[in-house]
Every structure is written in structure tokens, then in C-alpha cells.
């Protein structure tokens, strides 16, 4: 979809839409594809997969870290 | 010692833990670098210095994932006393880029400390 199509039905200015798309592009949630004068935007599946991997990793990471914190708290003086 | 719940708000991980130790002790364990490094390795942080710190209550660190694409994130530790004389530790962890979608960028002339890397 191009930026004008994305804006349909929304009360958002064209520059504002461009800014939002730039943020989504930097976050790798959308990617753009140029076709001549037009730029089409689509969901970036790689970016979404990356975020899903990150979440899964740190969901498992924190319980392990907190176990280490509990060990430290037991070893610390009051 | 029970781990209350694992929750997710938007793209942030939100985890609550009940600890037997009093809040002052937990605060030292999360804020004094030498103690913090024993359970949260400095190598997992983008910067060993906190982004912000409210003594006894909240400290925030910037983290960097250890594998490509080395996603940067911000972790917030919140310390509150619980009814049993222990501590509730809340961990809020979110990616930096996804945060941008919900918050407007800070003003360029704000007084907030900006993170810079030496060349």
C-alpha cells in the first residue's frame, strides 16, 4: 500500500504519516518498495520475527537472572 | 518466595517478583555496580551507568542483545515494600525502537542526558 492509501479514512496529514512510517521502518516493522514514482509499504516479516525472538529470549532470561539475584541477597550482609 | 506473574504490556515484558529481602537491601543489589554485576552481567548492558535512578525506588539501564542485530532495549527495575516485610521487584523490559511508536521523540533542546559513544 502506498502512503496515500494508508491515510484513507484517517485524519492525519501527509507529513505526519511519513513520520510515522519512518519510525515503523526504523523499527523494522514495515519495509518500503519503490515502484517508479511510488513507494509501497508492507509489513516486514523479518523485523516482526526478530522482535518475537527477542521477547522469547528475555522471557527466559529474567527468571534466571532473578535466581542469581536471590542468591546474592542471601549472601549479602544486612 | 513466590514469583507472582509474568505479564506483557504492549511490546514490553513486565515481570513481578516477591523477594524475602527488605527493599533497602534489594536496592543496593540492583544499583551498586559491583553487586549488580554479580547477577546482571555488565556485558549484557549497553552502559554500566544507569539511564536514570530514583534512590530506593527505580533504576533504569540500557541493554544490548549479545547477538546480531544487537537490539537495544531499556530495563526498568522498580522496588516497593510488600506486606511481609520483603520486596516486590518489578522488571519492565522493552525494545528501544518499539518504544518510539508510542512516545513522541524528546525535544532536541531538552535537558535529558543523551547517550553518545566515544569515537
N, CA and C atoms of all chains as a GROMACS GRO file, in nm:
protein
  591
    1UNK      N    1   0.085  -0.120   0.000
    1UNK     CA    2   0.000   0.000   0.000
    1UNK      C    3   0.088   0.123   0.000
    2UNK      N    4   0.046   0.227  -0.075
    2UNK     CA    5   0.125   0.350  -0.070
    2UNK      C    6   0.073   0.441   0.042
    3UNK      N    7   0.150   0.547   0.068
    3UNK     CA    8   0.121   0.632   0.184
    3UNK      C    9  -0.018   0.696   0.175
    4UNK      N   10  -0.065   0.730   0.054
    4UNK     CA   11  -0.198   0.790   0.040
    4UNK      C   12  -0.307   0.690   0.074
    5UNK      N   13  -0.290   0.567   0.028
    5UNK     CA   14  -0.389   0.463   0.056
    5UNK      C   15  -0.394   0.434   0.206
    6UNK      N   16  -0.279   0.436   0.271
    6UNK     CA   17  -0.273   0.410   0.414
    6UNK      C   18  -0.346   0.519   0.493
    7UNK      N   19  -0.348   0.640   0.433
    7UNK     CA   20  -0.403   0.755   0.504
    7UNK      C   21  -0.556   0.762   0.492
    8UNK      N   22  -0.614   0.684   0.400
    8UNK     CA   23  -0.758   0.690   0.374
    8UNK      C   24  -0.837   0.663   0.501
    9UNK      N   25  -0.934   0.751   0.529
    9UNK     CA   26  -1.019   0.733   0.646
    9UNK      C   27  -0.955   0.782   0.775
   10UNK      N   28  -0.833   0.830   0.767
   10UNK     CA   29  -0.765   0.880   0.888
   10UNK      C   30  -0.752   1.032   0.878
   11UNK      N   31  -0.765   1.099   0.994
   11UNK     CA   32  -0.743   1.243   0.994
   11UNK      C   33  -0.598   1.267   1.033
   12UNK      N   34  -0.511   1.241   0.940
   12UNK     CA   35  -0.368   1.256   0.966
   12UNK      C   36  -0.308   1.319   0.841
   13UNK      N   37  -0.219   1.414   0.862
   13UNK     CA   38  -0.161   1.485   0.747
   13UNK      C   39  -0.057   1.396   0.678
   14UNK      N   40  -0.028   1.431   0.556
   14UNK     CA   41   0.070   1.351   0.481
   14UNK      C   42   0.209   1.353   0.548
   15UNK      N   43   0.257   1.472   0.594
   15UNK     CA   44   0.389   1.470   0.663
   15UNK      C   45   0.387   1.386   0.790
   16UNK      N   46   0.274   1.393   0.863
   16UNK     CA   47   0.265   1.312   0.986
   16UNK      C   48   0.270   1.164   0.952
   17UNK      N   49   0.200   1.124   0.847
   17UNK     CA   50   0.201   0.984   0.805
   17UNK      C   51   0.343   0.942   0.767
   18UNK      N   52   0.414   1.030   0.698
   18UNK     CA   53   0.552   0.999   0.660
   18UNK      C   54   0.639   0.976   0.783
   19UNK      N   55   0.619   1.059   0.885
   19UNK     CA   56   0.698   1.045   1.008
   19UNK      C   57   0.668   0.912   1.076
   20UNK      N   58   0.538   0.879   1.084
   20UNK     CA   59   0.501   0.751   1.146
   20UNK      C   60   0.562   0.633   1.071
   21UNK      N   61   0.556   0.642   0.938
   21UNK     CA   62   0.611   0.532   0.857
   21UNK      C   63   0.762   0.521   0.876
   22UNK      N   64   0.827   0.637   0.891
   22UNK     CA   65   0.972   0.635   0.911
   22UNK      C   66   1.007   0.563   1.041
   23UNK      N   67   0.927   0.589   1.146
   23UNK     CA   68   0.951   0.523   1.275
   23UNK      C   69   0.931   0.372   1.262
   24UNK      N   70   0.822   0.334   1.194
   24UNK     CA   71   0.794   0.191   1.176
   24UNK      C   72   0.902   0.125   1.091
   25UNK      N   73   0.954   0.200   0.993
   25UNK     CA   74   1.060   0.146   0.907
   25UNK      C   75   1.188   0.127   0.988
   26UNK      N   76   1.221   0.227   1.070
   26UNK     CA   77   1.342   0.215   1.154
   26UNK      C   78   1.330   0.101   1.254
   27UNK      N   79   1.209   0.078   1.300
   27UNK     CA   80   1.187  -0.034   1.394
   27UNK      C   81   1.179  -0.166   1.320
   28UNK      N   82   1.186  -0.160   1.189
   28UNK     CA   83   1.180  -0.277   1.101
   28UNK      C   84   1.046  -0.351   1.113
   29UNK      N   85   0.942  -0.274   1.137
   29UNK     CA   86   0.809  -0.335   1.140
   29UNK      C   87   0.742  -0.324   1.003
   30UNK      N   88   0.782  -0.223   0.925
   30UNK     CA   89   0.736  -0.215   0.785
   30UNK      C   90   0.859  -0.196   0.696
   31UNK      N   91   0.844  -0.233   0.570
   31UNK     CA   92   0.951  -0.207   0.475
   31UNK      C   93   0.890  -0.141   0.352
   32UNK      N   94   0.973  -0.070   0.278
   32UNK     CA   95   0.920   0.000   0.161
   32UNK      C   96   0.977  -0.058   0.034
   33UNK      N   97   0.898  -0.044  -0.071
   33UNK     CA   98   0.940  -0.094  -0.200
   33UNK      C   99   0.907   0.014  -0.301
   34UNK      N  100   1.010   0.060  -0.372
   34UNK     CA  101   0.987   0.168  -0.470
   34UNK      C  102   0.944   0.109  -0.604
   35UNK      N  103   0.839   0.168  -0.659
   35UNK     CA  104   0.797   0.132  -0.794
   35UNK      C  105   0.782   0.261  -0.871
   36UNK      N  106   0.886   0.297  -0.947
   36UNK     CA  107   0.884   0.422  -1.021
   36UNK      C  108   0.870   0.539  -0.926
   37UNK      N  109   0.763   0.619  -0.944
   37UNK     CA  110   0.742   0.736  -0.860
   37UNK      C  111   0.681   0.700  -0.726
   38UNK      N  112   0.631   0.577  -0.716
   38UNK     CA  113   0.555   0.541  -0.596
   38UNK      C  114   0.638   0.456  -0.500
   39UNK      N  115   0.604   0.472  -0.372
   39UNK     CA  116   0.665   0.388  -0.269
   39UNK      C  117   0.554   0.309  -0.203
   40UNK      N  118   0.568   0.179  -0.202
   40UNK     CA  119   0.470   0.094  -0.135
   40UNK      C  120   0.526   0.045  -0.002
   41UNK      N  121   0.438   0.036   0.096
   41UNK     CA  122   0.478  -0.010   0.228
   41UNK      C  123   0.414  -0.145   0.257
   42UNK      N  124   0.489  -0.232   0.318
   42UNK     CA  125   0.432  -0.360   0.360
   42UNK      C  126   0.493  -0.401   0.493
   43UNK      N  127   0.423  -0.489   0.563
   43UNK     CA  128   0.473  -0.543   0.690
   43UNK      C  129   0.605  -0.614   0.663
   44UNK      N  130   0.703  -0.591   0.751
   44UNK     CA  131   0.834  -0.656   0.737
   44UNK      C  132   0.836  -0.781   0.825
   45UNK      N  133   0.817  -0.900   0.766
   45UNK     CA  134   0.808  -1.022   0.850
   45UNK      C  135   0.938  -1.052   0.924
   46UNK      N  136   1.052  -1.015   0.865
   46UNK     CA  137   1.180  -1.040   0.934
   46UNK      C  138   1.189  -0.960   1.062
   47UNK      N  139   1.146  -0.833   1.052
   47UNK     CA  140   1.151  -0.746   1.170
   47UNK      C  141   1.060  -0.797   1.280
   48UNK      N  142   0.940  -0.839   1.241
   48UNK     CA  143   0.846  -0.893   1.340
   48UNK      C  144   0.901  -1.019   1.405
   49UNK      N  145   0.963  -1.105   1.324
   49UNK     CA  146   1.020  -1.230   1.376
   49UNK      C  147   1.132  -1.199   1.474
   50UNK      N  148   1.210  -1.094   1.442
   50UNK     CA  149   1.320  -1.054   1.530
   50UNK      C  150   1.269  -1.014   1.668
   51UNK      N  151   1.160  -0.937   1.668
   51UNK     CA  152   1.103  -0.892   1.795
   51UNK      C  153   1.047  -1.011   1.872
   52UNK      N  154   0.984  -1.104   1.801
   52UNK     CA  155   0.930  -1.224   1.867
   52UNK      C  156   1.044  -1.305   1.930
   53UNK      N  157   1.157  -1.317   1.858
   53UNK     CA  158   1.272  -1.390   1.911
   53UNK      C  159   1.326  -1.322   2.036
   54UNK      N  160   1.335  -1.188   2.027
   54UNK     CA  161   1.386  -1.110   2.139
   54UNK      C  162   1.301  -1.132   2.264
   55UNK      N  163   1.167  -1.125   2.244
   55UNK     CA  164   1.076  -1.143   2.358
   55UNK      C  165   1.091  -1.282   2.420
   56UNK      N  166   1.102  -1.384   2.334
   56UNK     CA  167   1.114  -1.521   2.385
   56UNK      C  168   1.243  -1.536   2.465
   57UNK      N  169   1.350  -1.477   2.414
   57UNK     CA  170   1.479  -1.488   2.480
   57UNK      C  171   1.477  -1.426   2.620
   58UNK      N  172   1.423  -1.303   2.628
   58UNK     CA  173   1.429  -1.233   2.756
   58UNK      C  174   1.320  -1.278   2.853
   59UNK      N  175   1.216  -1.341   2.802
   59UNK     CA  176   1.117  -1.402   2.890
   59UNK      C  177   1.183  -1.515   2.969
   60UNK      N  178   1.279  -1.583   2.908
   60UNK     CA  179   1.351  -1.690   2.976
   60UNK      C  180   1.471  -1.637   3.054
   61UNK      N  181   1.524  -1.522   3.010
   61UNK     CA  182   1.646  -1.464   3.070
   61UNK      C  183   1.621  -1.415   3.212
   62UNK      N  184   1.511  -1.340   3.232
   62UNK     CA  185   1.492  -1.274   3.362
   62UNK      C  186   1.474  -1.371   3.479
   63UNK      N  187   1.395  -1.479   3.464
   63UNK     CA  188   1.386  -1.572   3.578
   63UNK      C  189   1.522  -1.626   3.622
   64UNK      N  190   1.612  -1.652   3.527
   64UNK     CA  191   1.747  -1.698   3.561
   64UNK      C  192   1.825  -1.590   3.634
   65UNK      N  193   1.815  -1.466   3.585
   65UNK     CA  194   1.886  -1.355   3.649
   65UNK      C  195   1.832  -1.332   3.790
   66UNK      N  196   1.700  -1.340   3.806
   66UNK     CA  197   1.643  -1.315   3.938
   66UNK      C  198   1.683  -1.426   4.036
   67UNK      N  199   1.699  -1.549   3.987
   67UNK     CA  200   1.751  -1.656   4.073
   67UNK      C  201   1.891  -1.619   4.124
   68UNK      N  202   1.974  -1.564   4.034
   68UNK     CA  203   2.109  -1.521   4.074
   68UNK      C  204   2.102  -1.405   4.173
   69UNK      N  205   2.004  -1.316   4.154
   69UNK     CA  206   1.984  -1.205   4.247
   69UNK      C  207   1.946  -1.257   4.386
   70UNK      N  208   1.860  -1.359   4.390
   70UNK     CA  209   1.819  -1.416   4.518
   70UNK      C  210   1.938  -1.478   4.590
   71UNK      N  211   2.026  -1.541   4.514
   71UNK     CA  212   2.148  -1.599   4.573
   71UNK      C  213   2.234  -1.487   4.632
   72UNK      N  214   2.250  -1.379   4.557
   72UNK     CA  215   2.328  -1.265   4.607
   72UNK      C  216   2.266  -1.211   4.736
   73UNK      N  217   2.133  -1.195   4.738
   73UNK     CA  218   2.066  -1.138   4.855
   73UNK      C  219   2.087  -1.225   4.978
   74UNK      N  220   2.092  -1.357   4.957
   74UNK     CA  221   2.118  -1.447   5.070
   74UNK      C  222   2.261  -1.432   5.122
   75UNK      N  223   2.354  -1.405   5.029
   75UNK     CA  224   2.495  -1.395   5.066
   75UNK      C  225   2.534  -1.258   5.123
   76UNK      N  226   2.451  -1.157   5.094
   76UNK     CA  227   2.484  -1.021   5.138
   76UNK      C  228   2.463  -1.004   5.288
   77UNK      N  229   2.544  -0.916   5.350
   77UNK     CA  230   2.519  -0.877   5.488
   77UNK      C  231   2.397  -0.786   5.488
   78UNK      N  232   2.328  -0.779   5.600
   78UNK     CA  233   2.216  -0.685   5.610
   78UNK      C  234   2.269  -0.544   5.597
   79UNK      N  235   0.886  -1.755   4.907
   79UNK     CA  236   0.929  -1.670   4.795
   79UNK      C  237   0.854  -1.712   4.667
   80UNK      N  238   0.755  -1.637   4.629
   80UNK     CA  239   0.676  -1.676   4.511
   80UNK      C  240   0.694  -1.574   4.400
   81UNK      N  241   0.695  -1.623   4.280
   81UNK     CA  242   0.703  -1.535   4.164
   81UNK      C  243   0.560  -1.512   4.118
   82UNK      N  244   0.518  -1.386   4.130
   82UNK     CA  245   0.376  -1.359   4.110
   82UNK      C  246   0.323  -1.388   3.971
   83UNK      N  247   0.373  -1.315   3.874
   83UNK     CA  248   0.315  -1.333   3.742
   83UNK      C  249   0.410  -1.282   3.635
   84UNK      N  250   0.389  -1.330   3.518
   84UNK     CA  251   0.461  -1.280   3.402
   84UNK      C  252   0.356  -1.215   3.312
   85UNK      N  253   0.374  -1.090   3.286
   85UNK     CA  254   0.274  -1.018   3.208
   85UNK      C  255   0.343  -0.944   3.095
   86UNK      N  256   0.266  -0.907   3.000
   86UNK     CA  257   0.323  -0.833   2.888
   86UNK      C  258   0.231  -0.716   2.855
   87UNK      N  259   0.286  -0.594   2.860
   87UNK     CA  260   0.208  -0.475   2.826
   87UNK      C  261   0.260  -0.424   2.694
   88UNK      N  262   0.180  -0.435   2.590
   88UNK     CA  263   0.228  -0.394   2.460
   88UNK      C  264   0.347  -0.479   2.424
   89UNK      N  265   0.457  -0.416   2.387
   89UNK     CA  266   0.575  -0.492   2.349
   89UNK      C  267   0.671  -0.509   2.467
   90UNK      N  268   0.636  -0.453   2.583
   90UNK     CA  269   0.726  -0.464   2.698
   90UNK      C  270   0.701  -0.593   2.774
   91UNK      N  271   0.809  -0.651   2.822
   91UNK     CA  272   0.797  -0.760   2.919
   91UNK      C  273   0.780  -0.696   3.056
   92UNK      N  274   0.682  -0.741   3.132
   92UNK     CA  275   0.663  -0.691   3.268
   92UNK      C  276   0.660  -0.812   3.361
   93UNK      N  277   0.757  -0.818   3.452
   93UNK     CA  278   0.767  -0.933   3.542
   93UNK      C  279   0.771  -0.884   3.686
   94UNK      N  280   0.692  -0.947   3.772
   94UNK     CA  281   0.689  -0.914   3.914
   94UNK      C  282   0.745  -1.029   3.996
   95UNK      N  283   0.832  -0.996   4.090
   95UNK     CA  284   0.888  -1.097   4.179
   95UNK      C  285   0.872  -1.052   4.323
   96UNK      N  286   0.840  -1.146   4.410
   96UNK     CA  287   0.836  -1.120   4.553
   96UNK      C  288   0.965  -1.174   4.615
   97UNK      N  289   1.039  -1.086   4.680
   97UNK     CA  290   1.167  -1.126   4.740
   97UNK      C  291   1.157  -1.115   4.892
   98UNK      N  292   1.224  -1.206   4.963
   98UNK     CA  293   1.221  -1.204   5.110
   98UNK      C  294   1.299  -1.086   5.167
   99UNK      N  295   1.402  -1.041   5.096
   99UNK     CA  296   1.491  -0.936   5.146
   99UNK      C  297   1.417  -0.802   5.150
  100UNK      N  298   1.454  -0.715   5.248
  100UNK     CA  299   1.390  -0.583   5.257
  100UNK      C  300   1.430  -0.494   5.138
  101UNK      N  301   1.345  -0.393   5.108
  101UNK     CA  302   1.369  -0.307   4.991
  101UNK      C  303   1.507  -0.241   4.987
  102UNK      N  304   1.558  -0.199   5.106
  102UNK     CA  305   1.688  -0.129   5.108
  102UNK      C  306   1.799  -0.222   5.057
  103UNK      N  307   1.787  -0.347   5.094
  103UNK     CA  308   1.889  -0.445   5.055
  103UNK      C  309   1.877  -0.476   4.904
  104UNK      N  310   1.754  -0.491   4.857
  104UNK     CA  311   1.733  -0.515   4.714
  104UNK      C  312   1.782  -0.395   4.633
  105UNK      N  313   1.755  -0.276   4.687
  105UNK     CA  314   1.800  -0.156   4.617
  105UNK      C  315   1.952  -0.156   4.598
  106UNK      N  316   2.024  -0.195   4.704
  106UNK     CA  317   2.170  -0.200   4.692
  106UNK      C  318   2.212  -0.302   4.587
  107UNK      N  319   2.144  -0.416   4.585
  107UNK     CA  320   2.180  -0.523   4.492
  107UNK      C  321   2.156  -0.485   4.346
  108UNK      N  322   2.061  -0.395   4.322
  108UNK     CA  323   2.034  -0.358   4.182
  108UNK      C  324   2.104  -0.229   4.140
  109UNK      N  325   2.152  -0.150   4.236
  109UNK     CA  326   2.206  -0.018   4.200
  109UNK      C  327   2.357  -0.004   4.221
  110UNK      N  328   2.416  -0.080   4.314
  110UNK     CA  329   2.561  -0.070   4.334
  110UNK      C  330   2.629  -0.157   4.228
  111UNK      N  331   2.712  -0.096   4.141
  111UNK     CA  332   2.766  -0.169   4.025
  111UNK      C  333   2.830  -0.303   4.060
  112UNK      N  334   2.911  -0.309   4.165
  112UNK     CA  335   2.982  -0.433   4.198
  112UNK      C  336   2.883  -0.543   4.239
  113UNK      N  337   2.775  -0.505   4.307
  113UNK     CA  338   2.673  -0.604   4.345
  113UNK      C  339   2.586  -0.640   4.225
  114UNK      N  340   2.546  -0.538   4.150
  114UNK     CA  341   2.461  -0.562   4.033
  114UNK      C  342   2.529  -0.659   3.935
  115UNK      N  343   2.661  -0.643   3.918
  115UNK     CA  344   2.734  -0.726   3.820
  115UNK      C  345   2.736  -0.874   3.858
  116UNK      N  346   2.712  -0.906   3.985
  116UNK     CA  347   2.715  -1.047   4.024
  116UNK      C  348   2.592  -1.125   3.976
  117UNK      N  349   2.484  -1.055   3.949
  117UNK     CA  350   2.364  -1.127   3.900
  117UNK      C  351   2.318  -1.076   3.764
  118UNK      N  352   2.356  -0.952   3.728
  118UNK     CA  353   2.323  -0.898   3.596
  118UNK      C  354   2.454  -0.854   3.531
  119UNK      N  355   2.512  -0.940   3.444
  119UNK     CA  356   2.646  -0.914   3.392
  119UNK      C  357   2.655  -0.781   3.316
  120UNK      N  358   2.764  -0.708   3.339
  120UNK     CA  359   2.784  -0.580   3.270
  120UNK      C  360   2.785  -0.598   3.119
  121UNK      N  361   2.828  -0.718   3.073
  121UNK     CA  362   2.832  -0.745   2.930
  121UNK      C  363   2.694  -0.743   2.864
  122UNK      N  364   2.590  -0.760   2.946
  122UNK     CA  365   2.454  -0.756   2.892
  122UNK      C  366   2.399  -0.614   2.883
  123UNK      N  367   2.472  -0.520   2.944
  123UNK     CA  368   2.429  -0.381   2.942
  123UNK      C  369   2.502  -0.305   2.832
  124UNK      N  370   2.432  -0.209   2.771
  124UNK     CA  371   2.499  -0.122   2.674
  124UNK      C  372   2.586  -0.022   2.748
  125UNK      N  373   2.548   0.010   2.870
  125UNK     CA  374   2.618   0.107   2.952
  125UNK      C  375   2.599   0.068   3.098
  126UNK      N  376   2.710   0.052   3.171
  126UNK     CA  377   2.700   0.010   3.311
  126UNK      C  378   2.639   0.120   3.398
  127UNK      N  379   2.644   0.244   3.350
  127UNK     CA  380   2.583   0.354   3.424
  127UNK      C  381   2.434   0.358   3.394
  128UNK      N  382   2.350   0.377   3.496
  128UNK     CA  383   2.206   0.381   3.471
  128UNK      C  384   2.166   0.501   3.386
  129UNK      N  385   2.055   0.487   3.312
  129UNK     CA  386   1.999   0.600   3.237
  129UNK      C  387   1.938   0.698   3.335
  130UNK      N  388   1.871   0.643   3.436
  130UNK     CA  389   1.812   0.726   3.540
  130UNK      C  390   1.801   0.644   3.666
  131UNK      N  391   1.796   0.713   3.778
  131UNK     CA  392   1.790   0.644   3.905
  131UNK      C  393   1.718   0.730   4.008
  132UNK      N  394   1.618   0.673   4.074
  132UNK     CA  395   1.548   0.741   4.183
  132UNK      C  396   1.578   0.657   4.307
  133UNK      N  397   1.659   0.712   4.396
  133UNK     CA  398   1.714   0.635   4.506
  133UNK      C  399   1.609   0.555   4.582
  134UNK      N  400   1.633   0.426   4.594
  134UNK     CA  401   1.545   0.338   4.670
  134UNK      C  402   1.418   0.296   4.598
  135UNK      N  403   1.395   0.351   4.479
  135UNK     CA  404   1.268   0.323   4.412
  135UNK      C  405   1.282   0.262   4.272
  136UNK      N  406   1.362   0.329   4.189
  136UNK     CA  407   1.364   0.287   4.049
  136UNK      C  408   1.499   0.314   3.985
  137UNK      N  409   1.548   0.220   3.908
  137UNK     CA  410   1.670   0.242   3.831
  137UNK      C  411   1.650   0.183   3.693
  138UNK      N  412   1.704   0.253   3.591
  138UNK     CA  413   1.688   0.209   3.452
  138UNK      C  414   1.824   0.196   3.386
  139UNK      N  415   1.840   0.085   3.313
  139UNK     CA  416   1.963   0.062   3.238
  139UNK      C  417   1.931   0.039   3.091
  140UNK      N  418   2.029   0.076   3.008
  140UNK     CA  419   2.017   0.044   2.867
  140UNK      C  420   2.088  -0.090   2.843
  141UNK      N  421   2.022  -0.179   2.771
  141UNK     CA  422   2.080  -0.310   2.744
  141UNK      C  423   2.102  -0.330   2.595
  142UNK      N  424   2.198  -0.416   2.562
  142UNK     CA  425   2.220  -0.451   2.422
  142UNK      C  426   2.227  -0.601   2.410
  143UNK      N  427   2.148  -0.657   2.318
  143UNK     CA  428   2.148  -0.801   2.298
  143UNK      C  429   2.286  -0.845   2.251
  144UNK      N  430   2.324  -0.970   2.286
  144UNK     CA  431   2.462  -1.015   2.257
  144UNK      C  432   2.475  -1.084   2.122
  145UNK      N  433   2.367  -1.084   2.042
  145UNK     CA  434   2.380  -1.142   1.909
  145UNK      C  435   2.315  -1.050   1.806
  146UNK      N  436   2.361  -1.061   1.679
  146UNK     CA  437   2.304  -0.973   1.576
  146UNK      C  438   2.152  -0.985   1.574
  147UNK      N  439   2.081  -0.877   1.551
  147UNK     CA  440   2.129  -0.742   1.520
  147UNK      C  441   2.154  -0.654   1.642
  148UNK      N  442   2.191  -0.714   1.755
  148UNK     CA  443   2.228  -0.639   1.876
  148UNK      C  444   2.121  -0.537   1.914
  149UNK      N  445   1.996  -0.584   1.924
  149UNK     CA  446   1.885  -0.496   1.957
  149UNK      C  447   1.908  -0.428   2.091
  150UNK      N  448   1.882  -0.297   2.094
  150UNK     CA  449   1.896  -0.222   2.219
  150UNK      C  450   1.762  -0.214   2.289
  151UNK      N  451   1.769  -0.216   2.420
  151UNK     CA  452   1.646  -0.216   2.498
  151UNK      C  453   1.670  -0.139   2.627
  152UNK      N  454   1.562  -0.112   2.697
  152UNK     CA  455   1.572  -0.044   2.827
  152UNK      C  456   1.502  -0.129   2.931
  153UNK      N  457   1.573  -0.153   3.041
  153UNK     CA  458   1.513  -0.228   3.151
  153UNK      C  459   1.495  -0.134   3.270
  154UNK      N  460   1.378  -0.142   3.331
  154UNK     CA  461   1.346  -0.062   3.449
  154UNK      C  462   1.322  -0.156   3.566
  155UNK      N  463   1.391  -0.132   3.677
  155UNK     CA  464   1.368  -0.208   3.800
  155UNK      C  465   1.297  -0.117   3.899
  156UNK      N  466   1.182  -0.162   3.947
  156UNK     CA  467   1.108  -0.084   4.046
  156UNK      C  468   1.101  -0.164   4.176
  157UNK      N  469   1.134  -0.097   4.285
  157UNK     CA  470   1.140  -0.162   4.416
  157UNK      C  471   1.030  -0.103   4.505
  158UNK      N  472   0.941  -0.190   4.558
  158UNK     CA  473   0.841  -0.143   4.654
  158UNK      C  474   0.833  -0.244   4.768
  159UNK      N  475   0.807  -0.194   4.891
  159UNK     CA  476   0.793  -0.287   5.003
  159UNK      C  477   0.667  -0.370   4.988
  160UNK      N  478   0.669  -0.496   5.030
  160UNK     CA  479   0.546  -0.575   5.031
  160UNK      C  480   0.498  -0.595   5.175
  161UNK      N  481   0.382  -0.659   5.191
  161UNK     CA  482   0.318  -0.669   5.323
  161UNK      C  483   0.398  -0.756   5.420
  162UNK      N  484   0.485  -0.844   5.368
  162UNK     CA  485   0.557  -0.937   5.455
  162UNK      C  486   0.694  -0.884   5.497
  163UNK      N  487   0.719  -0.756   5.477
  163UNK     CA  488   0.849  -0.700   5.512
  163UNK      C  489   0.955  -0.727   5.406
  164UNK      N  490   0.914  -0.789   5.299
  164UNK     CA  491   1.004  -0.814   5.188
  164UNK      C  492   0.985  -0.709   5.079
  165UNK      N  493   1.015  -0.748   4.956
  165UNK     CA  494   1.019  -0.653   4.847
  165UNK      C  495   0.946  -0.708   4.725
  166UNK      N  496   0.870  -0.621   4.662
  166UNK     CA  497   0.823  -0.656   4.528
  166UNK      C  498   0.917  -0.588   4.428
  167UNK      N  499   0.976  -0.671   4.343
  167UNK     CA  500   1.063  -0.619   4.237
  167UNK      C  501   0.989  -0.632   4.105
  168UNK      N  502   0.966  -0.519   4.040
  168UNK     CA  503   0.904  -0.522   3.907
  168UNK      C  504   1.011  -0.494   3.802
  169UNK      N  505   1.016  -0.580   3.702
  169UNK     CA  506   1.110  -0.563   3.591
  169UNK      C  507   1.029  -0.531   3.467
  170UNK      N  508   1.058  -0.416   3.406
  170UNK     CA  509   0.991  -0.376   3.282
  170UNK      C  510   1.099  -0.366   3.175
  171UNK      N  511   1.085  -0.444   3.071
  171UNK     CA  512   1.193  -0.452   2.972
  171UNK      C  513   1.134  -0.438   2.833
  172UNK      N  514   1.180  -0.338   2.758
  172UNK     CA  515   1.124  -0.316   2.624
  172UNK      C  516   1.230  -0.271   2.526
  173UNK      N  517   1.206  -0.302   2.401
  173UNK     CA  518   1.298  -0.261   2.296
  173UNK      C  519   1.290  -0.110   2.277
  174UNK      N  520   1.402  -0.050   2.242
  174UNK     CA  521   1.406   0.095   2.225
  174UNK      C  522   1.325   0.137   2.102
  175UNK      N  523   1.342   0.068   1.992
  175UNK     CA  524   1.276   0.110   1.868
  175UNK      C  525   1.125   0.102   1.879
  176UNK      N  526   1.074  -0.005   1.944
  176UNK     CA  527   0.929  -0.017   1.952
  176UNK      C  528   0.870   0.087   2.047
  177UNK      N  529   0.951   0.134   2.141
  177UNK     CA  530   0.904   0.241   2.229
  177UNK      C  531   0.874   0.368   2.150
  178UNK      N  532   0.950   0.389   2.044
  178UNK     CA  533   0.933   0.511   1.966
  178UNK      C  534   0.792   0.523   1.908
  179UNK      N  535   0.730   0.409   1.888
  179UNK     CA  536   0.598   0.412   1.826
  179UNK      C  537   0.493   0.471   1.919
  180UNK      N  538   0.517   0.459   2.049
  180UNK     CA  539   0.415   0.506   2.143
  180UNK      C  540   0.448   0.642   2.201
  181UNK      N  541   0.573   0.682   2.191
  181UNK     CA  542   0.612   0.808   2.253
  181UNK      C  543   0.669   0.902   2.149
  182UNK      N  544   0.638   1.028   2.163
  182UNK     CA  545   0.699   1.123   2.070
  182UNK      C  546   0.844   1.141   2.110
  183UNK      N  547   0.930   1.170   2.015
  183UNK     CA  548   1.071   1.187   2.048
  183UNK      C  549   1.090   1.308   2.138
  184UNK      N  550   1.192   1.305   2.225
  184UNK     CA  551   1.215   1.420   2.313
  184UNK      C  552   1.260   1.541   2.232
  185UNK      N  553   1.232   1.659   2.286
  185UNK     CA  554   1.274   1.782   2.218
  185UNK      C  555   1.426   1.783   2.207
  186UNK      N  556   1.476   1.835   2.095
  186UNK     CA  557   1.620   1.835   2.071
  186UNK      C  558   1.693   1.920   2.175
  187UNK      N  559   1.622   2.017   2.233
  187UNK     CA  560   1.689   2.105   2.329
  187UNK      C  561   1.653   2.070   2.473
  188UNK      N  562   1.605   1.945   2.497
  188UNK     CA  563   1.570   1.907   2.634
  188UNK      C  564   1.698   1.887   2.715
  189UNK      N  565   1.679   1.884   2.848
  189UNK     CA  566   1.796   1.871   2.935
  189UNK      C  567   1.834   1.726   2.960
  190UNK      N  568   1.754   1.632   2.905
  190UNK     CA  569   1.784   1.492   2.927
  190UNK      C  570   1.921   1.457   2.869
  191UNK      N  571   1.992   1.373   2.944
  191UNK     CA  572   2.125   1.334   2.901
  191UNK      C  573   2.115   1.248   2.775
  192UNK      N  574   2.188   1.281   2.673
  192UNK     CA  575   2.184   1.199   2.553
  192UNK      C  576   2.300   1.101   2.556
  193UNK      N  577   2.276   0.984   2.500
  193UNK     CA  578   2.379   0.881   2.502
  193UNK      C  579   2.471   0.899   2.382
  194UNK      N  580   2.597   0.912   2.407
  194UNK     CA  581   2.691   0.924   2.297
  194UNK      C  582   2.801   0.822   2.315
  195UNK      N  583   2.855   0.785   2.204
  195UNK     CA  584   2.961   0.686   2.209
  195UNK      C  585   3.090   0.754   2.165
  196UNK      N  586   3.197   0.727   2.238
  196UNK     CA  587   3.325   0.785   2.200
  196UNK      C  588   3.369   0.730   2.065
  197UNK      N  589   3.429   0.814   1.985
  197UNK     CA  590   3.468   0.770   1.850
  197UNK      C  591   3.585   0.674   1.859
   0.00000   0.00000   0.00000
